[in-house]
Amino acid sequence: MTNIDIIKALYAGFAAGDMPAILADMAPDIAWTEAEGYPYAGTFHGPQAIVDGVFIRLATEWDGYQAIPDRYVGEGDDVIALGHYSGTYKATGKAFRAPFVHAWTLRGGRIVRFVQYVDTVLVQRALQGD
């Protein structure tokens, strides 16, 4: 599998809600960075920290939350996914759609780093229910 194939499989796992598939190619010491201004901002280290700090919250605080990649660009150990998020924040009932760029770094077929770039203003509007 190429690095792009590994990242495509990860997004397929997200779409299916398949946690074992999502975690399958993560390195034990993965660093996962959510953008400042995003509700789960910060850097999480290791798969369990990501599950607890990001994935469980996404699953419980949102209805229909999705991360849909539209395009992939890869070079060496780096894969960039360009796409969009959407969902409805349960506490406000407000839906959103926001573009994202995800920067992935892999080594030896394992995901070692993730950095999220997103229009956080659009997300914050859903959180605040404006």
N, CA, C and O atoms as a Tinker XYZ file with bonds, in Angstrom:
   520  protein
     1  N      0.841000   -1.194000    0.000000    73     2
     2  CA     0.000000    0.000000    0.000000    64     1     3
     3  C      0.882000    1.252000    0.000000    63     2     4     5
     4  O      1.906000    1.312000    0.680000    81     3
     5  N      0.460000    2.238000   -0.773000    73     3     6
     6  CA     1.158000    3.520000   -0.757000    64     5     7
     7  C      0.697000    4.320000    0.458000    63     6     8     9
     8  O     -0.288000    3.969000    1.107000    81     7
     9  N      1.413000    5.390000    0.756000    73     7    10
    10  CA     0.996000    6.247000    1.865000    64     9    11
    11  C     -0.384000    6.843000    1.611000    63    10    12    13
    12  O     -1.181000    6.969000    2.541000    81    11
    13  N     -0.675000    7.208000    0.373000    73    11    14
    14  CA    -2.010000    7.730000    0.059000    64    13    15
    15  C     -3.061000    6.651000    0.291000    63    14    16    17
    16  O     -4.140000    6.947000    0.805000    81    15
    17  N     -2.770000    5.416000   -0.075000    73    15    18
    18  CA    -3.715000    4.314000    0.168000    64    17    19
    19  C     -3.997000    4.148000    1.663000    63    18    20    21
    20  O     -5.136000    3.899000    2.059000    81    19
    21  N     -2.964000    4.286000    2.486000    73    19    22
    22  CA    -3.134000    4.154000    3.942000    64    21    23
    23  C     -4.058000    5.247000    4.463000    63    22    24    25
    24  O     -4.933000    4.979000    5.286000    81    23
    25  N     -3.870000    6.470000    3.992000    73    23    26
    26  CA    -4.712000    7.578000    4.447000    64    25    27
    27  C     -6.134000    7.440000    3.903000    63    26    28    29
    28  O     -7.095000    7.744000    4.610000    81    27
    29  N     -6.280000    6.988000    2.665000    73    27    30
    30  CA    -7.625000    6.734000    2.137000    64    29    31
    31  C     -8.347000    5.686000    2.977000    63    30    32    33
    32  O     -9.543000    5.823000    3.234000    81    31
    33  N     -7.643000    4.645000    3.406000    73    31    34
    34  CA    -8.245000    3.605000    4.252000    64    33    35
    35  C     -8.672000    4.184000    5.601000    63    34    36    37
    36  O     -9.702000    3.789000    6.147000    81    35
    37  N     -7.894000    5.107000    6.134000    73    35    38
    38  CA    -8.249000    5.757000    7.387000    64    37    39
    39  C     -9.563000    6.525000    7.242000    63    38    40    41
    40  O    -10.442000    6.405000    8.095000    81    39
    41  N     -9.706000    7.311000    6.172000    73    39    42
    42  CA   -10.952000    8.050000    5.950000    64    41    43
    43  C    -12.117000    7.100000    5.704000    63    42    44    45
    44  O    -13.241000    7.395000    6.110000    81    43
    45  N    -11.880000    5.979000    5.056000    73    43    46
    46  CA   -12.940000    4.981000    4.887000    64    45    47
    47  C    -13.374000    4.449000    6.250000    63    46    48    49
    48  O    -14.559000    4.212000    6.481000    81    47
    49  N    -12.419000    4.266000    7.140000    73    47    50
    50  CA   -12.747000    3.863000    8.510000    64    49    51
    51  C    -13.581000    4.909000    9.227000    63    50    52    53
    52  O    -14.536000    4.573000    9.926000    81    51
    53  N    -13.220000    6.194000    9.055000    73    51    54
    54  CA   -14.028000    7.276000    9.633000    64    53    55
    55  C    -15.458000    7.200000    9.116000    63    54    56    57
    56  O    -16.406000    7.260000    9.898000    81    55
    57  N    -15.618000    7.068000    7.803000    73    55    58
    58  CA   -16.944000    7.048000    7.177000    64    57    59
    59  C    -17.788000    5.883000    7.682000    63    58    60    61
    60  O    -19.004000    6.007000    7.822000    81    59
    61  N    -17.140000    4.747000    7.956000    73    59    62
    62  CA   -17.853000    3.554000    8.413000    64    61    63
    63  C    -17.993000    3.493000    9.935000    63    62    64    65
    64  O    -18.686000    2.618000   10.454000    81    63
    65  N    -17.344000    4.408000   10.655000    73    63    66
    66  CA   -17.363000    4.344000   12.107000    64    65    67
    67  C    -16.616000    3.133000   12.630000    63    66    68    69
    68  O    -16.965000    2.586000   13.676000    81    67
    69  N    -15.592000    2.715000   11.907000    73    67    70
    70  CA   -14.830000    1.504000   12.223000    64    69    71
    71  C    -13.550000    1.875000   12.973000    63    70    72    73
    72  O    -12.511000    2.115000   12.357000    81    71
    73  N    -13.630000    1.922000   14.312000    73    71    74
    74  CA   -12.497000    2.355000   15.117000    64    73    75
    75  C    -11.252000    1.482000   14.913000    63    74    76    77
    76  O    -10.157000    2.039000   14.832000    81    75
    77  N    -11.351000    0.163000   14.827000    73    75    78
    78  CA   -10.136000   -0.617000   14.567000    64    77    79
    79  C     -9.448000   -0.227000   13.250000    63    78    80    81
    80  O     -8.219000   -0.191000   13.181000    81    79
    81  N    -10.235000    0.063000   12.211000    73    79    82
    82  CA    -9.647000    0.489000   10.937000    64    81    83
    83  C     -9.004000    1.863000   11.069000    63    82    84    85
    84  O     -7.955000    2.116000   10.476000    81    83
    85  N     -9.624000    2.751000   11.840000    73    83    86
    86  CA    -9.082000    4.093000   12.048000    64    85    87
    87  C     -7.732000    4.017000   12.748000    63    86    88    89
    88  O     -6.795000    4.723000   12.375000    81    87
    89  N     -7.632000    3.173000   13.749000    73    87    90
    90  CA    -6.422000    3.095000   14.565000    64    89    91
    91  C     -5.350000    2.171000   13.997000    63    90    92    93
    92  O     -4.207000    2.201000   14.452000    81    91
    93  N     -5.702000    1.355000   13.014000    73    91    94
    94  CA    -4.830000    0.279000   12.532000    64    93    95
    95  C     -3.428000    0.728000   12.140000    63    94    96    97
    96  O     -2.458000    0.033000   12.440000    81    95
    97  N     -3.301000    1.863000   11.481000    73    95    98
    98  CA    -1.997000    2.276000   10.972000    64    97    99
    99  C     -1.370000    3.419000   11.754000    63    98   100   101
   100  O     -0.405000    4.032000   11.295000    81    99
   101  N     -1.909000    3.710000   12.931000    73    99   102
   102  CA    -1.322000    4.756000   13.760000    64   101   103
   103  C     -0.143000    4.202000   14.542000    63   102   104   105
   104  O     -0.220000    3.122000   15.129000    81   103
   105  N      0.950000    4.958000   14.542000    73   103   106
   106  CA     2.106000    4.594000   15.357000    64   105   107
   107  C      1.754000    4.790000   16.837000    63   106   108   109
   108  O      0.938000    5.651000   17.162000    81   107
   109  N      2.353000    4.011000   17.727000    73   107   110
   110  CA     2.052000    4.152000   19.157000    64   109   111
   111  C      2.357000    5.551000   19.703000    63   110   112   113
   112  O      1.752000    5.983000   20.684000    81   111
   113  N      3.295000    6.254000   19.066000    73   111   114
   114  CA     3.679000    7.583000   19.538000    64   113   115
   115  C      3.177000    8.700000   18.615000    63   114   116   117
   116  O      3.765000    9.781000   18.579000    81   115
   117  N      2.107000    8.448000   17.879000    73   115   118
   118  CA     1.551000    9.449000   16.969000    64   117   119
   119  C      1.286000   10.766000   17.713000    63   118   120   121
   120  O      0.850000   10.768000   18.864000    81   119
   121  N      1.556000   11.870000   17.034000    73   119   122
   122  CA     1.217000   13.202000   17.538000    64   121   123
   123  C      0.087000   13.743000   16.668000    63   122   124   125
   124  O      0.244000   13.872000   15.453000    81   123
   125  N     -1.036000   14.057000   17.278000    73   123   126
   126  CA    -2.256000   14.472000   16.576000    64   125   127
   127  C     -2.604000   15.884000   17.019000    63   126   128   129
   128  O     -2.938000   16.098000   18.184000    81   127
   129  N     -2.532000   16.855000   16.110000    73   127   130
   130  CA    -2.758000   18.251000   16.464000    64   129   131
   131  C     -4.047000   18.775000   15.845000    63   130   132   133
   132  O     -4.202000   18.819000   14.624000    81   131
   133  N     -4.961000   19.169000   16.718000    73   131   134
   134  CA    -6.201000   19.824000   16.328000    64   133   135
   135  C     -5.957000   21.332000   16.345000    63   134   136   137
   136  O     -5.273000   21.834000   17.237000    81   135
   137  N     -6.497000   22.047000   15.387000    73   135   138
   138  CA    -6.243000   23.474000   15.205000    64   137   139
   139  C     -6.715000   24.321000   16.380000    63   138   140   141
   140  O     -7.728000   24.028000   17.015000    81   139
   141  N     -5.956000   25.375000   16.652000    73   139   142
   142  CA    -6.386000   26.361000   17.630000    64   141   143
   143  C     -7.700000   26.964000   17.151000    63   142   144   145
   144  O     -7.847000   27.288000   15.972000    81   143
   145  N     -8.649000   27.112000   18.062000    73   143   146
   146  CA    -9.961000   27.610000   17.697000    64   145   147
   147  C    -10.960000   26.500000   17.403000    63   146   148   149
   148  O    -12.163000   26.747000   17.327000    81   147
   149  N    -10.457000   25.263000   17.235000    73   147   150
   150  CA   -11.322000   24.104000   17.050000    64   149   151
   151  C    -11.727000   23.623000   18.446000    63   150   152   153
   152  O    -10.957000   23.811000   19.388000    81   151
   153  N    -12.891000   23.016000   18.615000    73   151   154
   154  CA   -13.331000   22.668000   19.969000    64   153   155
   155  C    -12.417000   21.689000   20.703000    63   154   156   157
   156  O    -12.467000   21.614000   21.931000    81   155
   157  N    -11.594000   20.948000   19.991000    73   155   158
   158  CA   -10.727000   19.958000   20.629000    64   157   159
   159  C     -9.255000   20.325000   20.434000    63   158   160   161
   160  O     -8.395000   19.448000   20.349000    81   159
   161  N     -8.972000   21.628000   20.366000    73   159   162
   162  CA    -7.635000   22.138000   20.072000    64   161   163
   163  C     -6.579000   21.563000   21.003000    63   162   164   165
   164  O     -6.811000   21.342000   22.192000    81   163
   165  N     -5.411000   21.330000   20.415000    73   163   166
   166  CA    -4.276000   20.836000   21.180000    64   165   167
   167  C     -3.627000   19.673000   20.471000    63   166   168   169
   168  O     -4.070000   19.244000   19.406000    81   167
   169  N     -2.571000   19.171000   21.077000    73   167   170
   170  CA    -1.860000   18.024000   20.526000    64   169   171
   171  C     -2.031000   16.833000   21.450000    63   170   172   173
   172  O     -1.782000   16.919000   22.652000    81   171
   173  N     -2.453000   15.736000   20.878000    73   171   174
   174  CA    -2.694000   14.491000   21.602000    64   173   175
   175  C     -1.615000   13.499000   21.195000    63   174   176   177
   176  O     -1.269000   13.399000   20.018000    81   175
   177  N     -1.086000   12.767000   22.163000    73   175   178
   178  CA    -0.003000   11.823000   21.891000    64   177   179
   179  C     -0.478000   10.397000   22.158000    63   178   180   181
   180  O     -0.882000   10.059000   23.270000    81   179
   181  N     -0.420000    9.578000   21.124000    73   179   182
   182  CA    -0.829000    8.182000   21.222000    64   181   183
   183  C     -2.282000    7.982000   20.851000    63   182   184   185
   184  O     -3.114000    8.864000   21.064000    81   183
   185  N     -2.590000    6.809000   20.289000    73   183   186
   186  CA    -3.962000    6.536000   19.837000    64   185   187
   187  C     -5.030000    6.681000   20.921000    63   186   188   189
   188  O     -6.105000    7.214000   20.645000    81   187
   189  N     -4.766000    6.225000   22.141000    73   187   190
   190  CA    -5.804000    6.306000   23.177000    64   189   191
   191  C     -6.117000    7.753000   23.539000    63   190   192   193
   192  O     -7.277000    8.091000   23.776000    81   191
   193  N     -5.118000    8.597000   23.584000    73   191   194
   194  CA    -5.350000   10.014000   23.874000    64   193   195
   195  C     -6.201000   10.656000   22.777000    63   194   196   197
   196  O     -7.039000   11.512000   23.060000    81   195
   197  N     -5.988000   10.245000   21.532000    73   195   198
   198  CA    -6.779000   10.761000   20.407000    64   197   199
   199  C     -8.223000   10.287000   20.518000    63   198   200   201
   200  O     -9.156000   11.067000   20.327000    81   199
   201  N     -8.399000    9.021000   20.824000    73   199   202
   202  CA    -9.751000    8.480000   20.998000    64   201   203
   203  C    -10.482000    9.260000   22.096000    63   202   204   205
   204  O    -11.610000    9.711000   21.899000    81   203
   205  N     -9.830000    9.413000   23.247000    73   203   206
   206  CA   -10.473000   10.072000   24.390000    64   205   207
   207  C    -10.682000   11.566000   24.172000    63   206   208   209
   208  O    -11.731000   12.102000   24.528000    81   207
   209  N     -9.698000   12.240000   23.594000    73   207   210
   210  CA    -9.749000   13.685000   23.480000    64   209   211
   211  C    -10.459000   14.217000   22.252000    63   210   212   213
   212  O    -10.888000   15.371000   22.226000    81   211
   213  N    -10.587000   13.360000   21.213000    73   211   214
   214  CA   -11.181000   13.831000   19.961000    64   213   215
   215  C    -12.344000   12.936000   19.523000    63   214   216   217
   216  O    -13.483000   13.395000   19.439000    81   215
   217  N    -12.063000   11.677000   19.249000    73   215   218
   218  CA   -13.060000   10.817000   18.608000    64   217   219
   219  C    -14.317000   10.596000   19.440000    63   218   220   221
   220  O    -15.424000   10.658000   18.905000    81   219
   221  N    -14.169000   10.338000   20.736000    73   219   222
   222  CA   -15.354000   10.119000   21.576000    64   221   223
   223  C    -16.189000   11.397000   21.637000    63   222   224   225
   224  O    -17.419000   11.345000   21.611000    81   223
   225  N    -15.521000   12.530000   21.718000    73   223   226
   226  CA   -16.246000   13.806000   21.772000    64   225   227
   227  C    -16.973000   14.074000   20.458000    63   226   228   229
   228  O    -18.117000   14.528000   20.468000    81   227
   229  N    -16.326000   13.800000   19.337000    73   227   230
   230  CA   -17.002000   13.974000   18.048000    64   229   231
   231  C    -18.250000   13.097000   17.972000    63   230   232   233
   232  O    -19.298000   13.535000   17.499000    81   231
   233  N    -18.127000   11.860000   18.440000    73   231   234
   234  CA   -19.238000   10.910000   18.355000    64   233   235
   235  C    -20.391000   11.267000   19.281000    63   234   236   237
   236  O    -21.543000   10.957000   18.977000    81   235
   237  N    -20.103000   11.913000   20.402000    73   235   238
   238  CA   -21.157000   12.193000   21.375000    64   237   239
   239  C    -21.703000   13.616000   21.307000    63   238   240   241
   240  O    -22.829000   13.861000   21.741000    81   239
   241  N    -20.929000   14.557000   20.770000    73   239   242
   242  CA   -21.349000   15.953000   20.773000    64   241   243
   243  C    -21.953000   16.418000   19.447000    63   242   244   245
   244  O    -22.502000   17.517000   19.368000    81   243
   245  N    -21.855000   15.592000   18.411000    73   243   246
   246  CA   -22.314000   15.974000   17.073000    64   245   247
   247  C    -23.255000   14.938000   16.491000    63   246   248   249
   248  O    -23.149000   13.754000   16.810000    81   247
   249  N    -24.166000   15.365000   15.649000    73   247   250
   250  CA   -24.982000   14.475000   14.826000    64   249   251
   251  C    -24.458000   14.567000   13.402000    63   250   252   253
   252  O    -24.245000   15.658000   12.873000    81   251
   253  N    -24.253000   13.412000   12.795000    73   251   254
   254  CA   -23.868000   13.360000   11.392000    64   253   255
   255  C    -22.527000   13.989000   11.078000    63   254   256   257
   256  O    -22.310000   14.451000    9.958000    81   255
   257  N    -21.612000   14.018000   12.054000    73   255   258
   258  CA   -20.297000   14.627000   11.819000    64   257   259
   259  C    -19.538000   13.809000   10.779000    63   258   260   261
   260  O    -19.458000   12.584000   10.869000    81   259
   261  N    -18.986000   14.507000    9.792000    73   259   262
   262  CA   -18.230000   13.835000    8.730000    64   261   263
   263  C    -16.987000   14.634000    8.385000    63   262   264   265
   264  O    -16.976000   15.862000    8.465000    81   263
   265  N    -15.951000   13.922000    8.002000    73   263   266
   266  CA   -14.742000   14.507000    7.415000    64   265   267
   267  C    -14.592000   13.845000    6.050000    63   266   268   269
   268  O    -14.205000   12.681000    5.957000    81   267
   269  N    -14.897000   14.585000    5.005000    73   267   270
   270  CA   -14.916000   14.036000    3.647000    64   269   271
   271  C    -13.744000   14.593000    2.848000    63   270   272   273
   272  O    -13.730000   15.781000    2.523000    81   271
   273  N    -12.770000   13.761000    2.529000    73   271   274
   274  CA   -11.674000   14.241000    1.682000    64   273   275
   275  C    -12.132000   14.307000    0.224000    63   274   276   277
   276  O    -12.815000   13.412000   -0.273000    81   275
   277  N    -11.740000   15.383000   -0.442000    73   275   278
   278  CA   -12.063000   15.559000   -1.853000    64   277   279
   279  C    -10.857000   15.290000   -2.745000    63   278   280   281
   280  O    -11.008000   14.967000   -3.923000    81   279
   281  N     -9.660000   15.424000   -2.179000    73   279   282
   282  CA    -8.444000   15.305000   -2.966000    64   281   283
   283  C     -7.265000   14.954000   -2.069000    63   282   284   285
   284  O     -7.212000   15.362000   -0.909000    81   283
   285  N     -6.330000   14.202000   -2.611000    73   283   286
   286  CA    -5.113000   13.823000   -1.890000    64   285   287
   287  C     -3.901000   14.240000   -2.700000    63   286   288   289
   288  O     -3.896000   14.164000   -3.929000    81   287
   289  N     -2.870000   14.683000   -1.987000    73   287   290
   290  CA    -1.601000   15.015000   -2.610000    64   289   291
   291  C     -0.530000   14.350000   -1.754000    63   290   292   293
   292  O     -0.513000   14.514000   -0.534000    81   291
   293  N      0.360000   13.604000   -2.391000    73   291   294
   294  CA     1.389000   12.922000   -1.634000    64   293   295
   295  C      2.773000   13.127000   -2.205000    63   294   296   297
   296  O      2.968000   13.190000   -3.419000    81   295
   297  N      3.732000   13.232000   -1.298000    73   295   298
   298  CA     5.134000   13.293000   -1.682000    64   297   299
   299  C      5.954000   12.696000   -0.553000    63   298   300   301
   300  O      5.932000   13.196000    0.572000    81   299
   301  N      6.675000   11.632000   -0.853000    73   299   302
   302  CA     7.494000   10.984000    0.167000    64   301   303
   303  C      6.652000   10.505000    1.333000    63   302   304   305
   304  O      5.680000    9.772000    1.153000    81   303
   305  N      7.034000   10.929000    2.540000    73   303   306
   306  CA     6.333000   10.518000    3.756000    64   305   307
   307  C      5.109000   11.366000    4.073000    63   306   308   309
   308  O      4.416000   11.111000    5.058000    81   307
   309  N      4.839000   12.369000    3.249000    73   307   310
   310  CA     3.753000   13.298000    3.540000    64   309   311
   311  C      2.567000   13.099000    2.609000    63   310   312   313
   312  O      2.721000   12.900000    1.404000    81   311
   313  N      1.373000   13.158000    3.205000    73   311   314
   314  CA     0.123000   13.111000    2.450000    64   313   315
   315  C     -0.737000   14.268000    2.934000    63   314   316   317
   316  O     -0.912000   14.474000    4.135000    81   315
   317  N     -1.268000   15.012000    1.982000    73   315   318
   318  CA    -2.183000   16.110000    2.292000    64   317   319
   319  C     -3.563000   15.704000    1.781000    63   318   320   321
   320  O     -3.718000   15.283000    0.634000    81   319
   321  N     -4.554000   15.837000    2.647000    73   319   322
   322  CA    -5.947000   15.603000    2.257000    64   321   323
   323  C     -6.670000   16.939000    2.319000    63   322   324   325
   324  O     -6.622000   17.641000    3.329000    81   323
   325  N     -7.337000   17.277000    1.232000    73   323   326
   326  CA    -8.149000   18.490000    1.183000    64   325   327
   327  C     -9.600000   18.053000    1.114000    63   326   328   329
   328  O     -9.966000   17.199000    0.307000    81   327
   329  N    -10.419000   18.644000    1.964000    73   327   330
   330  CA   -11.814000   18.232000    1.985000    64   329   331
   331  C    -12.669000   19.170000    2.803000    63   330   332   333
   332  O    -12.383000   20.362000    2.909000    81   331
   333  N    -13.727000   18.619000    3.384000    73   331   334
   334  CA   -14.641000   19.436000    4.175000    64   333   335
   335  C    -15.231000   18.624000    5.323000    63   334   336   337
   336  O    -15.408000   17.409000    5.234000    81   335
   337  N    -15.523000   19.328000    6.383000    73   335   338
   338  CA   -16.248000   18.788000    7.524000    64   337   339
   339  C    -17.706000   19.216000    7.406000    63   338   340   341
   340  O    -18.022000   20.228000    6.780000    81   339
   341  N    -18.584000   18.432000    8.015000    73   339   342
   342  CA   -19.973000   18.855000    8.179000    64   341   343
   343  C    -20.565000   18.102000    9.359000    63   342   344   345
   344  O    -20.069000   17.050000    9.760000    81   343
   345  N    -21.620000   18.657000    9.896000    73   343   346
   346  CA   -22.308000   18.024000   11.008000    64   345   347
   347  C    -23.176000   19.040000   11.719000    63   346   348   349
   348  O    -23.180000   20.224000   11.380000    81   347
   349  N    -23.910000   18.562000   12.708000    73   347   350
   350  CA   -24.780000   19.408000   13.512000    64   349   351
   351  C    -24.375000   19.262000   14.968000    63   350   352   353
   352  O    -24.328000   18.154000   15.503000    81   351
   353  N    -24.082000   20.393000   15.608000    73   351   354
   354  CA   -23.693000   20.377000   17.007000    64   353   355
   355  C    -24.944000   20.178000   17.853000    63   354   356   357
   356  O    -25.876000   20.980000   17.795000    81   355
   357  N    -24.959000   19.109000   18.635000    73   355   358
   358  CA   -26.162000   18.737000   19.384000    64   357   359
   359  C    -26.630000   19.818000   20.348000    63   358   360   361
   360  O    -27.832000   20.048000   20.481000    81   359
   361  N    -25.700000   20.481000   21.020000    73   359   362
   362  CA   -26.075000   21.457000   22.052000    64   361   363
   363  C    -26.792000   22.670000   21.489000    63   362   364   365
   364  O    -27.584000   23.301000   22.188000    81   363
   365  N    -26.523000   23.007000   20.224000    73   363   366
   366  CA   -27.151000   24.197000   19.634000    64   365   367
   367  C    -28.126000   23.866000   18.509000    63   366   368   369
   368  O    -28.959000   24.694000   18.141000    81   367
   369  N    -28.021000   22.653000   17.962000    73   367   370
   370  CA   -28.835000   22.279000   16.813000    64   369   371
   371  C    -28.388000   22.955000   15.525000    63   370   372   373
   372  O    -29.103000   22.928000   14.524000    81   371
   373  N    -27.219000   23.555000   15.549000    73   371   374
   374  CA   -26.704000   24.323000   14.403000    64   373   375
   375  C    -25.769000   23.454000   13.563000    63   374   376   377
   376  O    -24.849000   22.822000   14.082000    81   375
   377  N    -26.028000   23.437000   12.252000    73   375   378
   378  CA   -25.202000   22.678000   11.311000    64   377   379
   379  C    -24.087000   23.561000   10.767000    63   378   380   381
   380  O    -24.179000   24.788000   10.794000    81   379
   381  N    -23.037000   22.920000   10.274000    73   379   382
   382  CA   -21.946000   23.654000    9.651000    64   381   383
   383  C    -21.337000   22.825000    8.532000    63   382   384   385
   384  O    -21.533000   21.614000    8.436000    81   383
   385  N    -20.597000   23.524000    7.698000    73   383   386
   386  CA   -19.747000   22.901000    6.673000    64   385   387
   387  C    -18.515000   23.791000    6.582000    63   386   388   389
   388  O    -18.637000   25.004000    6.416000    81   387
   389  N    -17.336000   23.202000    6.688000    73   387   390
   390  CA   -16.098000   23.979000    6.676000    64   389   391
   391  C    -15.011000   23.209000    5.922000    63   390   392   393
   392  O    -14.884000   21.994000    6.072000    81   391
   393  N    -14.238000   23.917000    5.121000    73   391   394
   394  CA   -13.134000   23.265000    4.419000    64   393   395
   395  C    -12.008000   22.914000    5.384000    63   394   396   397
   396  O    -11.798000   23.598000    6.385000    81   395
   397  N    -11.284000   21.834000    5.069000    73   395   398
   398  CA   -10.109000   21.467000    5.857000    64   397   399
   399  C     -8.951000   21.086000    4.961000    63   398   400   401
   400  O     -9.118000   20.736000    3.792000    81   399
   401  N     -7.772000   21.167000    5.550000    73   399   402
   402  CA    -6.557000   20.573000    5.008000    64   401   403
   403  C     -5.979000   19.745000    6.142000    63   402   404   405
   404  O     -5.774000   20.253000    7.244000    81   403
   405  N     -5.718000   18.482000    5.879000    73   403   406
   406  CA    -5.097000   17.595000    6.847000    64   405   407
   407  C     -3.706000   17.231000    6.340000    63   406   408   409
   408  O     -3.552000   16.763000    5.212000    81   407
   409  N     -2.713000   17.446000    7.166000    73   407   410
   410  CA    -1.332000   17.096000    6.830000    64   409   411
   411  C     -0.947000   15.863000    7.630000    63   410   412   413
   412  O     -0.924000   15.886000    8.861000    81   411
   413  N     -0.645000   14.789000    6.918000    73   411   414
   414  CA    -0.291000   13.507000    7.512000    64   413   415
   415  C      1.181000   13.215000    7.228000    63   414   416   417
   416  O      1.675000   13.494000    6.135000    81   415
   417  N      1.871000   12.657000    8.207000    73   415   418
   418  CA     3.241000   12.190000    8.017000    64   417   419
   419  C      3.278000   10.714000    8.383000    63   418   420   421
   420  O      2.789000   10.314000    9.440000    81   419
   421  N      3.858000    9.915000    7.508000    73   419   422
   422  CA     3.980000    8.479000    7.728000    64   421   423
   423  C      5.446000    8.081000    7.690000    63   422   424   425
   424  O      6.262000    8.696000    7.004000    81   423
   425  N      5.754000    7.045000    8.438000    73   423   426
   426  CA     7.088000    6.437000    8.389000    64   425   427
   427  C      6.917000    4.928000    8.444000    63   426   428   429
   428  O      6.303000    4.385000    9.363000    81   427
   429  N      7.472000    4.268000    7.443000    73   427   430
   430  CA     7.373000    2.814000    7.416000    64   429   431
   431  C      5.949000    2.305000    7.404000    63   430   432   433
   432  O      5.659000    1.257000    7.981000    81   431
   433  N      5.054000    3.034000    6.754000    73   431   434
   434  CA     3.663000    2.598000    6.670000    64   433   435
   435  C      2.831000    2.897000    7.899000    63   434   436   437
   436  O      1.683000    2.460000    7.985000    81   435
   437  N      3.383000    3.631000    8.851000    73   435   438
   438  CA     2.653000    3.993000   10.077000    64   437   439
   439  C      2.468000    5.509000   10.127000    63   438   440   441
   440  O      3.367000    6.266000    9.761000    81   439
   441  N      1.298000    5.938000   10.582000    73   439   442
   442  CA     1.014000    7.372000   10.709000    64   441   443
   443  C      1.662000    7.874000   11.995000    63   442   444   445
   444  O      1.349000    7.403000   13.088000    81   443
   445  N      2.574000    8.840000   11.847000    73   443   446
   446  CA     3.292000    9.361000   13.011000    64   445   447
   447  C      2.870000   10.774000   13.388000    63   446   448   449
   448  O      3.147000   11.231000   14.496000    81   447
   449  N      2.192000   11.476000   12.460000    73   447   450
   450  CA     1.813000   12.853000   12.745000    64   449   451
   451  C      0.594000   13.259000   11.927000    63   450   452   453
   452  O      0.446000   12.883000   10.764000    81   451
   453  N     -0.270000   14.034000   12.567000    73   451   454
   454  CA    -1.435000   14.632000   11.922000    64   453   455
   455  C     -1.517000   16.086000   12.372000    63   454   456   457
   456  O     -1.378000   16.386000   13.558000    81   455
   457  N     -1.745000   16.992000   11.409000    73   455   458
   458  CA    -1.973000   18.404000   11.735000    64   457   459
   459  C     -3.208000   18.854000   10.957000    63   458   460   461
   460  O     -3.305000   18.658000    9.746000    81   459
   461  N     -4.148000   19.462000   11.681000    73   459   462
   462  CA    -5.415000   19.920000   11.119000    64   461   463
   463  C     -5.363000   21.421000   10.843000    63   462   464   465
   464  O     -4.895000   22.202000   11.671000    81   463
   465  N     -5.851000   21.808000    9.664000    73   463   466
   466  CA    -6.053000   23.208000    9.301000    64   465   467
   467  C     -7.513000   23.319000    8.881000    63   466   468   469
   468  O     -7.970000   22.570000    8.018000    81   467
   469  N     -8.241000   24.247000    9.484000    73   467   470
   470  CA    -9.678000   24.345000    9.225000    64   469   471
   471  C    -10.142000   25.779000    9.468000    63   470   472   473
   472  O     -9.543000   26.506000   10.261000    81   471
   473  N    -11.200000   26.175000    8.790000    73   471   474
   474  CA   -11.812000   27.475000    9.026000    64   473   475
   475  C    -12.609000   27.364000   10.328000    63   474   476   477
   476  O    -13.775000   26.968000   10.326000    81   475
   477  N    -11.965000   27.718000   11.427000    73   475   478
   478  CA   -12.576000   27.537000   12.741000    64   477   479
   479  C    -13.734000   28.498000   12.998000    63   478   480   481
   480  O    -14.572000   28.226000   13.857000    81   479
   481  N    -13.801000   29.607000   12.279000    73   479   482
   482  CA   -14.926000   30.534000   12.458000    64   481   483
   483  C    -16.227000   29.818000   12.119000    63   482   484   485
   484  O    -17.220000   29.969000   12.831000    81   483
   485  N    -16.231000   29.044000   11.047000    73   483   486
   486  CA   -17.443000   28.326000   10.647000    64   485   487
   487  C    -17.840000   27.296000   11.707000    63   486   488   489
   488  O    -19.027000   27.100000   11.967000    81   487
   489  N    -16.864000   26.649000   12.310000    73   487   490
   490  CA   -17.141000   25.672000   13.367000    64   489   491
   491  C    -17.674000   26.382000   14.609000    63   490   492   493
   492  O    -18.646000   25.932000   15.215000    81   491
   493  N    -17.044000   27.481000   14.983000    73   491   494
   494  CA   -17.465000   28.225000   16.169000    64   493   495
   495  C    -18.905000   28.732000   16.050000    63   494   496   497
   496  O    -19.621000   28.802000   17.049000    81   495
   497  N    -19.321000   29.076000   14.864000    73   495   498
   498  CA   -20.722000   29.509000   14.671000    64   497   499
   499  C    -21.692000   28.391000   15.037000    63   498   500   501
   500  O    -22.741000   28.652000   15.626000    81   499
   501  N    -21.356000   27.156000   14.699000    73   499   502
   502  CA   -22.208000   26.026000   15.073000    64   501   503
   503  C    -22.199000   25.813000   16.570000    63   502   504   505
   504  O    -23.236000   25.503000   17.155000    81   503
   505  N    -21.042000   25.975000   17.205000    73   503   506
   506  CA   -20.931000   25.787000   18.645000    64   505   507
   507  C    -21.706000   26.837000   19.428000    63   506   508   509
   508  O    -22.273000   26.550000   20.482000    81   507
   509  N    -21.724000   28.052000   18.901000    73   507   510
   510  CA   -22.374000   29.161000   19.594000    64   509   511
   511  C    -23.839000   29.319000   19.219000    63   510   512   513
   512  O    -24.593000   30.003000   19.911000    81   511
   513  N    -24.239000   28.683000   18.120000    73   511   514
   514  CA   -25.633000   28.745000   17.713000    64   513   515
   515  C    -26.074000   30.095000   17.217000    63   514   516   517
   516  O    -27.252000   30.440000   17.305000    81   515
   517  N    -25.136000   30.866000   16.693000    73   515   518
   518  CA   -25.466000   32.227000   16.183000    64   517   519
   519  C    -26.544000   32.180000   15.147000    63   518   520
   520  O    -26.938000   33.220000   14.620000    81   519
